[in-house]
């Protein structure tokens, strides 16, 4: 039975028709493979960094959208707040003392204004009331300049309409009047073009 089984030849036993690479060729192939590995690793790291940057950018945009999506609606509600304040300013304190009915109206409007401002605050909207502060063109809009003896030029002397911020962005600039150079030469004129 053993005679019937033919011995299979091992391909390793046969001499190779191609000659084995020399040591120099093997080292050169290893160097080329190392270079390709380094290039591939670099490409992979760049792709991972780009993916991470894209993820962070998308997260930041999502957060901004959540924060500022109500900006248009909030801007529309600012006139409601302004009108509530005008209504309160239209009722003199002396008149409120004379009429219980007028006093009740004043108290109701005041409560409504307070609640509206509380809702604004809870949604990241805060009021800017810059009276007696230095004019800042990033937050304020100058409506007029007026002489104000003893007040440095560029100081806000009247707030015509308060401004509002939504988180760190300006929702509406405060509309203000500022002190004008009083002519004594030691104060600077406010730049209204900003």
C-alpha positions as CSV (number, residue, x, y, z in Angstrom):
1,X,0.0,0.0,0.0
2,X,2.8,2.3,0.7
3,X,4.1,1.7,-2.7
4,X,0.9,3.1,-4.2
5,X,1.2,6.4,-2.5
6,X,3.4,8.7,-4.4
7,X,5.4,11.2,-2.6
8,X,4.2,14.7,-3.1
9,X,6.9,17.1,-3.8
10,X,7.4,20.1,-1.5
11,X,7.6,23.3,-3.6
12,X,10.2,24.6,-1.2
13,X,12.4,21.7,-2.2
14,X,12.7,22.9,-5.7
15,X,15.2,25.5,-6.6
16,X,13.5,28.8,-7.3
17,X,13.6,30.1,-10.9
18,X,13.7,33.7,-9.6
19,X,16.7,34.7,-7.7
20,X,16.3,35.9,-4.1
21,X,16.6,39.6,-3.6
22,X,19.9,40.9,-2.4
23,X,20.2,42.5,1.0
24,X,20.3,46.0,-0.6
25,X,17.1,45.3,-2.6
26,X,15.4,44.0,0.6
27,X,16.4,47.1,2.5
28,X,15.2,49.4,-0.3
29,X,11.8,47.6,-0.4
30,X,11.6,48.0,3.4
31,X,12.4,51.7,3.1
32,X,9.7,52.1,0.4
33,X,7.2,50.2,2.5
34,X,8.1,52.4,5.5
35,X,7.6,55.5,3.4
36,X,4.2,54.3,2.1
37,X,3.2,53.4,5.7
38,X,4.2,56.9,6.9
39,X,2.2,58.5,4.1
40,X,-0.8,56.4,4.8
41,X,-0.6,57.1,8.5
42,X,-0.3,60.8,7.8
43,X,-3.4,60.7,5.6
44,X,-5.3,58.7,8.2
45,X,-4.4,61.2,11.0
46,X,-5.4,64.1,8.8
47,X,-8.7,62.5,7.9
48,X,-9.3,61.9,11.6
49,X,-8.5,65.5,12.5
50,X,-10.8,66.8,9.7
51,X,-13.6,64.5,11.0
52,X,-13.1,65.8,14.5
53,X,-13.1,69.4,13.3
54,X,-16.2,68.8,11.3
55,X,-17.9,67.3,14.4
56,X,-16.9,70.2,16.6
57,X,-18.1,72.7,14.0
58,X,-21.4,71.0,13.7
59,X,-21.8,70.9,17.5
60,X,-21.0,74.6,17.7
61,X,-23.5,75.4,15.0
62,X,-26.1,73.3,16.7
63,X,-25.5,75.2,20.0
64,X,-25.6,78.5,18.2
65,X,-28.9,77.5,16.5
66,X,-30.4,76.6,19.8
67,X,-29.2,79.8,21.5
68,X,-30.1,82.3,18.8
69,X,-33.1,80.7,17.1
70,X,-35.4,82.9,19.1
71,X,-33.6,86.1,18.2
72,X,-36.2,87.2,15.6
73,X,-39.1,86.4,17.9
74,X,-37.4,88.2,20.8
75,X,-36.7,91.2,18.7
76,X,-40.4,91.5,17.9
77,X,-41.2,91.3,21.7
78,X,-38.8,94.2,22.5
79,X,-41.5,96.7,21.3
80,X,-43.9,95.1,23.8
81,X,-41.4,95.7,26.6
82,X,-40.9,99.3,25.3
83,X,-44.6,99.9,25.3
84,X,-45.1,98.5,28.8
85,X,-42.4,100.9,30.1
86,X,-44.0,103.9,28.2
87,X,-47.3,103.0,29.9
88,X,-45.7,103.0,33.3
89,X,-43.9,106.3,32.7
90,X,-47.2,107.9,31.5
91,X,-48.8,107.4,34.9
92,X,-47.4,110.0,37.4
93,X,-47.0,108.9,41.0
94,X,-49.2,111.7,42.3
95,X,-52.1,110.5,40.1
96,X,-51.7,106.9,41.3
97,X,-52.1,108.1,44.9
98,X,-55.4,109.8,44.0
99,X,-57.0,106.9,42.2
100,X,-57.2,103.3,43.4
101,X,-58.2,102.2,39.9
102,X,-55.2,104.0,38.3
103,X,-52.9,102.5,40.9
104,X,-54.3,99.0,40.1
105,X,-53.6,99.5,36.4
106,X,-50.1,100.6,37.2
107,X,-49.5,97.6,39.4
108,X,-50.8,95.2,36.7
109,X,-48.7,96.7,33.9
110,X,-45.6,96.8,36.2
111,X,-46.2,93.1,37.0
112,X,-46.5,92.3,33.3
113,X,-43.3,94.1,32.5
114,X,-41.4,92.4,35.3
115,X,-42.6,89.0,34.1
116,X,-41.7,89.7,30.5
117,X,-38.2,90.7,31.6
118,X,-37.9,87.6,33.8
119,X,-38.8,85.4,30.7
120,X,-36.2,87.4,28.7
121,X,-33.6,86.6,31.3
122,X,-34.4,82.9,31.5
123,X,-33.9,82.8,27.7
124,X,-30.5,84.5,27.7
125,X,-31.9,88.0,26.8
126,X,-30.7,90.8,29.1
127,X,-31.4,94.5,29.0
128,X,-28.7,97.1,28.4
129,X,-29.2,100.4,30.3
130,X,-26.0,102.3,29.8
131,X,-26.9,105.6,31.5
132,X,-23.7,107.5,32.6
133,X,-21.4,105.0,30.9
134,X,-19.0,105.8,28.1
135,X,-20.4,105.5,24.6
136,X,-19.6,102.1,22.9
137,X,-20.4,102.0,19.2
138,X,-20.7,98.2,19.5
139,X,-23.5,98.4,22.0
140,X,-25.1,101.9,21.5
141,X,-26.6,104.0,18.8
142,X,-26.2,107.8,19.2
143,X,-29.4,109.6,18.4
144,X,-28.2,113.1,19.5
145,X,-25.5,115.0,21.2
146,X,-26.2,117.7,23.8
147,X,-24.0,119.9,25.9
148,X,-23.7,118.6,29.5
149,X,-21.5,120.8,31.6
150,X,-19.2,118.8,33.9
151,X,-19.8,115.6,32.0
152,X,-17.0,114.2,29.8
153,X,-17.7,114.2,26.1
154,X,-19.0,110.8,24.9
155,X,-20.7,110.0,28.2
156,X,-24.3,108.7,27.8
157,X,-26.6,111.3,29.3
158,X,-30.0,109.9,28.2
159,X,-31.2,106.4,27.2
160,X,-34.0,106.9,24.7
161,X,-34.5,103.2,24.2
162,X,-32.7,100.5,26.1
163,X,-30.7,97.9,24.2
164,X,-30.8,94.1,24.6
165,X,-28.2,91.3,24.3
166,X,-29.0,87.7,23.6
167,X,-26.3,85.6,25.2
168,X,-23.1,87.3,23.9
169,X,-24.7,88.9,20.8
170,X,-26.3,92.2,20.4
171,X,-30.0,91.9,19.8
172,X,-30.7,95.7,19.6
173,X,-28.4,98.6,20.4
174,X,-29.4,101.0,23.1
175,X,-30.5,104.3,21.5
176,X,-28.8,107.1,23.5
177,X,-28.0,110.8,23.8
178,X,-24.4,111.6,24.6
179,X,-22.6,114.6,26.1
180,X,-21.1,116.9,23.6
181,X,-17.7,118.6,23.8
182,X,-18.4,121.5,26.1
183,X,-15.8,123.7,24.4
184,X,-13.1,123.7,27.2
185,X,-10.8,121.5,25.0
186,X,-10.2,118.7,27.4
187,X,-12.7,116.2,26.1
188,X,-13.0,114.4,22.8
189,X,-15.9,114.4,20.4
190,X,-17.9,111.1,20.0
191,X,-17.6,109.5,16.6
192,X,-21.1,108.8,15.4
193,X,-20.0,107.1,12.2
194,X,-19.1,103.9,14.1
